[in-house]
Each structure stands twice: as C-alpha cells, then as structure tokens.
Amino acid sequence: MTERKPPGVSFETWIDRQIREATERGEFDNLPGAGKPLPGEGKPQDEMWWIKQKMLEENLAFPLPGTLALRKEAEESRAAAVGARTEAEARKIIDGMNDRIRESYGKPLSGPPLFQPLIDVEEVVADWRARHPAEEKPAPAPEPPRERRSFLSFLRPNRKRHG
C-alpha cells in the first residue's frame, strides 16, 4: 500500500480497489480472529478502550489519587513484609513504609480524605513468624552413661577395678 492515490480518482474508489485486489491475492485469508465475534461486542461504547487494552497488555495499573495510592502501597508493603525471607528484612520493609506514611502527614495528597495509620511492626513480625516457623534444631544425642567410680578410686593410682 505504498502507492499514492492517482489524481482524479475518488478516495472511496481507490480504497475499494485496493481492498478488492488484496482480497483477490488472499491477504485477508487466515487472519487471527477470523469468524470470531469482535471483542467488546454488545458492551457499551468506551472512549478509552484502547488505553485500557494497552495498559492490560503492558501489565500497568491505572494511576490512583495520592491517598488511595498510599493505602494500596501500605497493603502491598505489609504483604511483602510477611513474605520476606528474614525477620530483619520484614522489619526494614515496614519501617520504610511507615517513613513514607509519616511524610504524607505533612503534605496534602490528592484524592478522598483518608487517614493512613502507621503499620504495627510487631503485628507484622508476628504474622511473619507464624508463616516462617523456626527450624527446630535436632536435640543433641544423649551422651553415653559414664562409668561410675568411687571417690576413693581417684586416690588409688594404678589399681585396676574389678567389677
């Protein structure tokens, strides 16, 4: 389709001819989705359908207002802390999130007025411990019983005991 529309030919005629010629060459045969209903058929018209589709394809999230974004980030941080590899890592995640929450107290955020409380570090650590039980160390093997000797046997050197 690199040719230009010839002068004096209407656009409709020119486009119809190109479609007809492509159909004759078989360029529309075996297209993906052939014979299937159009996506979104029967749903209300959405002016931003292509933006939503692109965001889904790119695995992106719609931007949230500041207060809602902070709340979502707090929930994700809590989940990340509970799934952390170590208790220290879990504490670090929650401490970092609590710092961001404290910063938000001093500046206005867009969105509905929501108060985001600090995350209780000890509560999250308790959840972490419940999901990551400490590996129980095997009990040391009991020592074999010692031969009981009398106190006087230490005082008598080189004497064999019969017993």
DRENDO-884790 format. One record per residue: x, y, z of N, C-alpha, C, CB in turn; residue number from 1. Coordinates in nm, 3 decimals. Atoms other than C-alpha are relative to their C-alpha. Glycine has a CB too. Example, Ala and Ser with C-alpha at 12.3 -4.5 7.8 and 13.67 -1.06 7.14 Angstrom:
2
NODE      nx      ny      nz     cax     cay     caz      cx      cy      cz     cbx     cby     cbz   i
NODE   0.089  -0.119   0.000   1.230  -0.450   0.780   0.090   0.120   0.000  -0.099   0.003   0.125   1
NODE  -0.082  -0.119  -0.006   1.367  -0.106   0.714  -0.077   0.109   0.073   0.041   0.046  -0.142   2
end
This chain:
163
NODE      nx      ny      nz     cax     cay     caz      cx      cy      cz     cbx     cby     cbz   i
NODE   0.083  -0.119   0.000   0.000   0.000   0.000   0.086   0.124   0.000  -0.094   0.001   0.120   1
NODE  -0.086  -0.119   0.005   0.275   0.241  -0.079  -0.034   0.090  -0.117   0.146  -0.042  -0.009   2
NODE   0.034  -0.086   0.114   0.121   0.370  -0.398  -0.089   0.113   0.046  -0.068  -0.080  -0.112   3
NODE   0.081  -0.118  -0.033  -0.039   0.710  -0.390  -0.129  -0.002  -0.080   0.078   0.130  -0.029   4
NODE   0.128  -0.011   0.071  -0.394   0.789  -0.490   0.024   0.080  -0.128  -0.110   0.068   0.090   5
NODE  -0.016  -0.075   0.125  -0.393   0.889  -0.854  -0.094   0.119  -0.003  -0.025  -0.091  -0.123   6
NODE   0.088  -0.118   0.007  -0.531   1.234  -0.925  -0.125  -0.032  -0.083   0.076   0.120  -0.062   7
NODE   0.125   0.017   0.073  -0.890   1.243  -1.041  -0.079  -0.122   0.042   0.028  -0.007  -0.145   8
NODE   0.073   0.118  -0.046  -0.989   0.918  -0.863  -0.045   0.031   0.144   0.089  -0.131  -0.007   9
NODE   0.048  -0.027  -0.135  -1.207   0.947  -0.556   0.065  -0.095   0.099  -0.154  -0.012   0.006  10
NODE  -0.062   0.083  -0.103  -1.073   0.811  -0.230  -0.074  -0.132   0.015   0.004   0.074   0.133  11
NODE   0.078   0.121  -0.021  -1.358   0.566  -0.196   0.030  -0.102  -0.110  -0.150   0.033   0.003  12
NODE  -0.027   0.091   0.111  -1.296   0.417  -0.540   0.141  -0.057   0.012  -0.017   0.072  -0.134  13
NODE  -0.140   0.042  -0.012  -0.922   0.399  -0.482   0.016  -0.103   0.113   0.091   0.122   0.025  14
NODE  -0.008   0.092  -0.115  -0.960   0.230  -0.138  -0.072  -0.129  -0.032  -0.059   0.065   0.127  15
NODE   0.074   0.121   0.035  -1.225  -0.011  -0.265   0.081  -0.088  -0.094  -0.135   0.037  -0.065  16
NODE  -0.082   0.077   0.094  -0.992  -0.117  -0.548   0.114  -0.070   0.073   0.056   0.092  -0.111  17
NODE  -0.111   0.061  -0.075  -0.702  -0.178  -0.306  -0.049  -0.117   0.085   0.068   0.105   0.090  18
NODE   0.056   0.109  -0.081  -0.924  -0.389  -0.077  -0.034  -0.119  -0.089  -0.125   0.047   0.077  19
NODE   0.037   0.108   0.092  -1.058  -0.589  -0.374   0.125  -0.075  -0.048  -0.078   0.057  -0.120  20
NODE  -0.122   0.065   0.049  -0.706  -0.655  -0.508   0.068  -0.081   0.111   0.097   0.106  -0.055  21
NODE  -0.060   0.074  -0.111  -0.577  -0.759  -0.162  -0.081  -0.126   0.029   0.008   0.087   0.127  22
NODE   0.085   0.116  -0.021  -0.874  -0.994  -0.125   0.028  -0.105  -0.107  -0.148   0.040  -0.001  23
NODE  -0.029   0.092   0.110  -0.801  -1.147  -0.465   0.136  -0.068   0.021  -0.003   0.074  -0.135  24
NODE  -0.132   0.059  -0.026  -0.436  -1.202  -0.362  -0.003  -0.092   0.123   0.104   0.112   0.020  25
NODE   0.012   0.088  -0.117  -0.560  -1.380  -0.046   0.064   0.058   0.125   0.062  -0.133  -0.029  26
NODE  -0.066  -0.061  -0.117  -0.407  -1.132   0.201  -0.089   0.006   0.124   0.045   0.139  -0.035  27
NODE   0.090  -0.003  -0.115  -0.716  -1.145   0.422  -0.038  -0.141   0.045  -0.126   0.079  -0.033  28
NODE   0.029   0.139  -0.037  -0.725  -1.526   0.439   0.077  -0.036   0.127   0.036  -0.096  -0.115  29
NODE  -0.064   0.054  -0.121  -0.644  -1.697   0.770   0.050   0.108   0.096   0.115  -0.089  -0.039  30
NODE  -0.038  -0.103  -0.097  -0.629  -1.379   0.976  -0.037  -0.047   0.140  -0.069   0.137  -0.033  31
NODE   0.038   0.041  -0.135  -0.626  -1.429   1.355  -0.136   0.061   0.038   0.109   0.042   0.103  32
NODE   0.132  -0.048  -0.042  -0.977  -1.399   1.496  -0.105  -0.011  -0.108   0.010   0.141   0.045  33
NODE   0.098   0.013   0.108  -1.146  -1.480   1.165  -0.115  -0.089   0.046   0.066  -0.057  -0.129  34
NODE   0.118   0.077  -0.037  -1.500  -1.600   1.224  -0.039   0.012   0.147   0.022  -0.142  -0.033  35
NODE   0.030  -0.018  -0.143  -1.494  -1.494   1.590  -0.067   0.136   0.020   0.130  -0.010   0.087  36
NODE   0.064  -0.130  -0.024  -1.706  -1.215   1.739   0.103   0.106   0.034  -0.103  -0.010   0.113  37
NODE  -0.089  -0.112  -0.031  -1.547  -0.875   1.773   0.008   0.017   0.152  -0.051   0.131  -0.067  38
NODE  -0.010  -0.021  -0.145  -1.409  -0.807   2.122  -0.082   0.121   0.041   0.148   0.018   0.042  39
NODE   0.080  -0.111  -0.050  -1.642  -0.588   2.324  -0.136   0.010  -0.065   0.072   0.128  -0.020  40
NODE   0.129  -0.002   0.068  -1.942  -0.670   2.105  -0.112  -0.007   0.103  -0.011  -0.117  -0.101  41
NODE   0.113   0.000  -0.091  -2.262  -0.588   2.291   0.025   0.077   0.128  -0.038  -0.139   0.033  42
NODE  -0.030  -0.079  -0.120  -2.087  -0.383   2.559  -0.014   0.148  -0.035   0.144  -0.031   0.054  43
NODE   0.012  -0.142   0.029  -2.135  -0.008   2.597   0.130   0.055  -0.057  -0.038   0.076   0.127  44
NODE  -0.116  -0.062   0.063  -1.901   0.207   2.390   0.086   0.070   0.106  -0.044   0.100  -0.110  45
NODE  -0.094  -0.062  -0.094  -1.593   0.309   2.590   0.103   0.077  -0.081   0.069  -0.107   0.092  46
NODE  -0.091  -0.084   0.077  -1.394   0.601   2.452   0.147  -0.032   0.028  -0.026   0.146   0.029  47
NODE  -0.139   0.027  -0.036  -1.079   0.487   2.633   0.033  -0.149  -0.008   0.028   0.051   0.141  48
NODE  -0.021   0.145   0.009  -1.096   0.118   2.533   0.142  -0.034  -0.038  -0.095  -0.060  -0.101  49
NODE  -0.136   0.032   0.047  -0.761   0.128   2.357   0.104   0.028   0.107   0.032   0.080  -0.126  50
NODE  -0.094  -0.028  -0.109  -0.587   0.285   2.657  -0.006  -0.113   0.102  -0.033   0.137   0.068  51
NODE   0.016   0.109  -0.096  -0.729   0.021   2.889   0.062  -0.130  -0.053  -0.149  -0.022   0.032  52
NODE  -0.057   0.121   0.060  -0.632  -0.256   2.647   0.152   0.006   0.003  -0.049  -0.017  -0.144  53
NODE  -0.147  -0.014   0.000  -0.276  -0.123   2.618   0.055  -0.017   0.141   0.042   0.137  -0.057  54
NODE  -0.045   0.013  -0.138  -0.244  -0.096   2.995  -0.005  -0.146   0.046  -0.084   0.088   0.093  55
NODE   0.007   0.142  -0.033  -0.358  -0.458   3.033   0.112  -0.078  -0.067  -0.136  -0.058  -0.041  56
NODE  -0.106   0.069   0.073  -0.113  -0.574   2.766   0.137   0.027   0.063   0.001   0.043  -0.146  57
NODE  -0.128  -0.039  -0.059   0.173  -0.386   2.936   0.006  -0.028   0.149   0.026   0.147  -0.026  58
NODE   0.009   0.032  -0.142   0.063  -0.504   3.283   0.021   0.126   0.086   0.105  -0.107   0.037  59
NODE  -0.007  -0.126  -0.073   0.023  -0.146   3.406  -0.129   0.020   0.079   0.025   0.120  -0.096  60
NODE   0.118  -0.031  -0.080  -0.217  -0.014   3.668  -0.041   0.144  -0.025   0.027  -0.025   0.152  61
NODE   0.048  -0.137   0.015  -0.433   0.293   3.642   0.054   0.083   0.116  -0.154   0.005  -0.006  62
NODE  -0.052  -0.084  -0.110  -0.288   0.582   3.840  -0.112   0.033   0.099   0.061   0.131  -0.055  63
NODE   0.097  -0.029  -0.107  -0.462   0.632   4.173   0.028   0.137   0.059   0.006  -0.109   0.110  64
NODE  -0.025  -0.124  -0.075  -0.511   0.956   4.365   0.095  -0.029   0.116  -0.133   0.062   0.052  65
NODE  -0.104   0.014  -0.102  -0.244   1.014   4.630  -0.039  -0.079   0.123   0.044   0.132   0.042  66
NODE   0.039   0.069  -0.123  -0.440   0.895   4.934  -0.026  -0.148  -0.025  -0.125   0.065   0.059  67
NODE   0.026   0.141   0.032  -0.555   0.575   4.763   0.127  -0.073  -0.038  -0.102  -0.009  -0.114  68
NODE  -0.128   0.062   0.036  -0.209   0.509   4.621   0.080  -0.034   0.125   0.082   0.093  -0.092  69
NODE  -0.071   0.026  -0.125  -0.060   0.539   4.971  -0.060  -0.121   0.072  -0.004   0.125   0.090  70
NODE   0.065   0.114  -0.065  -0.317   0.296   5.111   0.034  -0.130  -0.071  -0.153   0.020   0.004  71
NODE  -0.034   0.121   0.076  -0.250   0.047   4.831   0.146  -0.038   0.024  -0.026   0.022  -0.151  72
NODE  -0.142   0.027  -0.024   0.127   0.080   4.881   0.019  -0.060   0.140   0.083   0.130  -0.015  73
NODE  -0.011   0.054  -0.136   0.081   0.015   5.256  -0.044  -0.146   0.003  -0.086   0.084   0.098  74
NODE   0.047   0.139   0.005  -0.118  -0.304   5.184   0.103  -0.090  -0.068  -0.134  -0.009  -0.073  75
NODE  -0.101   0.079   0.072   0.144  -0.423   4.934   0.126  -0.018   0.084   0.035   0.068  -0.134  76
NODE  -0.119   0.009  -0.086   0.426  -0.346   5.180  -0.022  -0.102   0.110   0.033   0.137   0.061  77
NODE   0.030   0.098  -0.104   0.256  -0.547   5.451   0.010  -0.142  -0.055  -0.141   0.023   0.059  78
NODE  -0.007   0.133   0.062   0.216  -0.844   5.215   0.145  -0.036  -0.033  -0.087  -0.004  -0.129  79
NODE  -0.140   0.027   0.032   0.579  -0.811   5.103   0.079  -0.033   0.127   0.064   0.121  -0.071  80
NODE  -0.071   0.025  -0.126   0.697  -0.800   5.466  -0.031  -0.139   0.054  -0.037   0.107   0.105  81
NODE   0.037   0.134  -0.049   0.504  -1.114   5.560   0.067  -0.107  -0.085  -0.156  -0.018  -0.002  82
NODE  -0.065   0.095   0.088   0.659  -1.287   5.260   0.151   0.014  -0.007  -0.055   0.013  -0.136  83
NODE  -0.145  -0.023   0.003   1.012  -1.161   5.331   0.076  -0.125   0.042   0.037   0.118   0.090  84
NODE  -0.081   0.118  -0.033   1.297  -1.408   5.369   0.045  -0.001   0.145   0.122  -0.006  -0.089  85
NODE  -0.046  -0.005  -0.138   1.412  -1.284   5.709  -0.085   0.099   0.078   0.150   0.040   0.007  86
NODE   0.073  -0.093  -0.087   1.260  -1.106   6.005   0.055   0.141  -0.014   0.006  -0.045   0.146  87
NODE  -0.062  -0.132   0.015   1.509  -0.821   5.962  -0.047   0.067  -0.129   0.154  -0.013  -0.001  88
NODE   0.048  -0.055   0.127   1.400  -0.777   5.600  -0.145   0.046   0.014   0.013  -0.105  -0.112  89
NODE   0.140  -0.038  -0.022   1.034  -0.769   5.708  -0.007   0.131   0.078  -0.075  -0.111   0.075  90
NODE  -0.002  -0.124  -0.078   1.110  -0.502   5.968   0.043   0.119  -0.086   0.094  -0.015   0.122  91
NODE  -0.051  -0.108   0.086   1.302  -0.297   5.709  -0.109   0.049  -0.096   0.123  -0.049  -0.079  92
NODE   0.108  -0.037   0.092   1.009  -0.305   5.464  -0.104   0.085   0.072  -0.066  -0.126  -0.060  93
NODE   0.104  -0.073  -0.074   0.759  -0.190   5.728   0.052   0.134   0.049  -0.051  -0.084   0.119  94
NODE  -0.057  -0.128  -0.045   0.992   0.076   5.869   0.004   0.100  -0.116   0.142  -0.020   0.058  95
NODE  -0.003  -0.088   0.117   1.037   0.218   5.517  -0.138   0.052  -0.035   0.059  -0.073  -0.119  96
NODE   0.137  -0.041   0.031   0.663   0.224   5.457  -0.051   0.098   0.105  -0.093  -0.121  -0.008  97
NODE   0.042  -0.093  -0.104   0.599   0.388   5.793   0.064   0.137  -0.018   0.035  -0.055   0.139  98
NODE  -0.063  -0.129   0.029   0.850   0.660   5.698  -0.077   0.075  -0.109   0.147  -0.021  -0.044  99
NODE   0.077  -0.066   0.107   0.653   0.729   5.376  -0.136   0.047   0.053  -0.020  -0.096  -0.120 100
NODE   0.129  -0.041  -0.057   0.328   0.739   5.576   0.019   0.127   0.083  -0.063  -0.114   0.086 101
NODE  -0.027  -0.121  -0.081   0.480   0.990   5.822   0.021   0.122  -0.089   0.125  -0.022   0.089 102
NODE  -0.021  -0.112   0.094   0.593   1.206   5.527  -0.134   0.050  -0.054   0.091  -0.044  -0.116 103
NODE   0.128  -0.040   0.058   0.238   1.205   5.392  -0.082   0.085   0.097  -0.080  -0.122  -0.040 104
NODE   0.076  -0.078  -0.098   0.107   1.354   5.717   0.027   0.149  -0.016   0.034  -0.046   0.143 105
NODE  -0.036  -0.141   0.009   0.287   1.679   5.643  -0.032   0.065  -0.132   0.142   0.015   0.025 106
NODE   0.031  -0.060   0.129   0.171   1.730   5.286  -0.137  -0.045  -0.047   0.108  -0.037  -0.104 107
NODE   0.132   0.038   0.048  -0.167   1.735   5.119   0.012  -0.097  -0.117  -0.080   0.125  -0.042 108
NODE   0.003   0.098   0.108  -0.243   1.438   4.893  -0.132   0.013  -0.073   0.021  -0.145   0.053 109
NODE   0.124  -0.005   0.078  -0.496   1.428   4.613  -0.086  -0.120   0.035   0.031   0.003  -0.152 110
NODE   0.091   0.111  -0.022  -0.800   1.208   4.640  -0.086   0.020   0.121   0.077  -0.128   0.014 111
NODE   0.091  -0.012  -0.115  -1.057   1.140   4.907   0.081   0.010   0.129  -0.097  -0.121   0.007 112
NODE  -0.074  -0.016  -0.125  -0.955   1.240   5.257   0.002  -0.132   0.079  -0.062   0.112   0.086 113
NODE  -0.018   0.125  -0.073  -0.821   0.920   5.413   0.119   0.016   0.092   0.019  -0.121  -0.096 114
NODE  -0.113   0.001  -0.093  -0.602   0.884   5.718   0.061  -0.139  -0.004  -0.044   0.039   0.147 115
NODE  -0.068   0.130   0.006  -0.345   0.609   5.673   0.078  -0.018   0.129   0.095  -0.010  -0.124 116
NODE  -0.075   0.022  -0.124  -0.234   0.479   6.013   0.131  -0.071  -0.027  -0.084  -0.081   0.100 117
NODE  -0.128   0.071   0.010   0.118   0.355   6.069  -0.026  -0.149   0.014   0.100   0.050   0.107 118
NODE   0.011   0.146  -0.006   0.168  -0.018   6.030   0.070  -0.047   0.127   0.060  -0.069  -0.127 119
NODE  -0.057   0.054  -0.124   0.229  -0.204   6.356   0.106  -0.103  -0.036  -0.111  -0.064   0.090 120
NODE  -0.112   0.086   0.037   0.573  -0.358   6.305  -0.008  -0.134   0.073   0.133   0.068   0.031 121
NODE   0.002   0.125  -0.078   0.532  -0.613   6.585  -0.111  -0.094  -0.046  -0.018   0.032   0.149 122
NODE   0.110   0.083   0.051   0.198  -0.733   6.445   0.043  -0.069  -0.130  -0.126   0.087  -0.024 123
NODE  -0.046   0.059   0.126   0.355  -0.786   6.101   0.107  -0.106   0.027   0.055   0.110  -0.094 124
NODE  -0.105   0.097  -0.033   0.656  -0.961   6.254  -0.062  -0.127   0.060   0.103   0.062   0.101 125
NODE   0.068   0.118  -0.055   0.420  -1.190   6.447  -0.060  -0.083  -0.114  -0.112   0.042   0.101 126
NODE   0.051   0.072   0.117   0.249  -1.277   6.116   0.114  -0.069  -0.074  -0.075   0.096  -0.094 127
NODE  -0.116   0.058   0.068   0.592  -1.333   5.961   0.047  -0.126   0.072   0.117   0.103  -0.008 128
NODE  -0.046   0.116  -0.078   0.693  -1.566   6.245  -0.097  -0.117  -0.014   0.016   0.038   0.149 129
NODE   0.099   0.107   0.014   0.367  -1.759   6.211   0.015  -0.072  -0.134  -0.141   0.056   0.015 130
NODE  -0.016   0.060   0.133   0.437  -1.818   5.841   0.139  -0.058  -0.021  -0.028   0.102  -0.107 131
NODE  -0.137   0.049   0.012   0.808  -1.888   5.891   0.045  -0.058   0.133   0.096   0.113  -0.046 132
NODE  -0.038   0.057  -0.130   0.837  -2.118   6.191   0.150  -0.030   0.001  -0.081  -0.129   0.031 133
NODE  -0.144   0.025  -0.014   1.191  -2.151   6.322   0.024  -0.149  -0.017   0.054   0.049   0.138 134
NODE  -0.033   0.141   0.019   1.353  -2.470   6.213   0.047  -0.056   0.134   0.108  -0.019  -0.111 135
NODE  -0.039   0.060  -0.127   1.376  -2.692   6.514   0.131  -0.073  -0.017  -0.110  -0.095   0.053 136
NODE  -0.128   0.067   0.006   1.730  -2.800   6.575  -0.015  -0.136   0.065   0.112   0.084   0.070 137
NODE   0.012   0.133  -0.061   1.763  -3.171   6.642   0.066  -0.001   0.137   0.062  -0.109  -0.090 138
NODE  -0.055   0.008  -0.136   1.820  -3.249   7.006   0.133  -0.073  -0.006  -0.099  -0.073   0.098 139
NODE  -0.130   0.070   0.003   2.181  -3.346   7.073  -0.017  -0.142   0.050   0.105   0.076   0.084 140
NODE   0.006   0.141  -0.039   2.238  -3.716   7.105   0.043  -0.012   0.146   0.090  -0.087  -0.091 141
NODE  -0.037   0.012  -0.141   2.247  -3.820   7.467   0.138  -0.065   0.013  -0.106  -0.083   0.078 142
NODE  -0.133   0.055  -0.023   2.592  -3.889   7.598  -0.013  -0.138   0.063   0.086   0.094   0.089 143
NODE   0.007   0.132  -0.062   2.662  -4.248   7.687   0.027   0.013   0.149   0.101  -0.099  -0.066 144
NODE  -0.019  -0.013  -0.145   2.645  -4.304   8.060   0.145  -0.029   0.037  -0.095  -0.097   0.077 145
NODE  -0.138   0.018  -0.046   2.978  -4.270   8.233   0.006  -0.113   0.101   0.056   0.131   0.062 146
NODE  -0.022   0.104  -0.099   3.124  -4.546   8.437   0.011   0.069   0.135   0.129  -0.084  -0.031 147
NODE  -0.003  -0.064  -0.132   3.060  -4.460   8.797   0.118  -0.055   0.079  -0.134  -0.024   0.077 148
NODE  -0.114   0.040  -0.081   3.367  -4.463   9.004  -0.011   0.069   0.134   0.136   0.034  -0.070 149
NODE   0.007  -0.058  -0.133   3.400  -4.402   9.369   0.108   0.108   0.013   0.017  -0.108   0.110 150
NODE  -0.094  -0.107  -0.025   3.583  -4.104   9.505   0.138  -0.056   0.036  -0.053   0.091   0.111 151
NODE  -0.127   0.058  -0.044   3.850  -4.324   9.653   0.080  -0.057  -0.117  -0.025  -0.107   0.103 152
NODE  -0.073   0.056   0.113   3.936  -4.473   9.313   0.094   0.102  -0.063  -0.098  -0.051  -0.104 153
NODE  -0.090  -0.103   0.052   4.090  -4.141   9.216   0.125   0.010   0.086  -0.071   0.136  -0.006 154
NODE  -0.115  -0.009  -0.090   4.318  -4.160   9.516   0.095  -0.118  -0.015  -0.048   0.011   0.143 155
NODE  -0.084   0.119   0.017   4.448  -4.506   9.432   0.043  -0.012  -0.145  -0.076  -0.128   0.045 156
NODE  -0.045   0.011   0.139   4.652  -4.483   9.117   0.044  -0.142  -0.033   0.113   0.097  -0.027 157
NODE  -0.048   0.126   0.056   4.735  -4.783   8.901  -0.066  -0.123   0.061   0.148  -0.009   0.019 158
NODE   0.069   0.119  -0.050   4.486  -5.012   9.064  -0.117  -0.025  -0.092  -0.047   0.018   0.148 159
NODE   0.110   0.036   0.086   4.252  -5.193   8.844  -0.121  -0.033   0.085   0.036  -0.117  -0.092 160
NODE   0.123   0.032  -0.071   3.897  -5.217   8.946  -0.060  -0.126  -0.056  -0.099   0.116  -0.008 161
NODE   0.069   0.121   0.044   3.711  -5.537   8.926  -0.147   0.025   0.019   0.048  -0.128   0.077 162
NODE   0.137  -0.029  -0.024   3.354  -5.504   8.872  -0.088  -0.059  -0.088  -0.025   0.131  -0.001 163
end
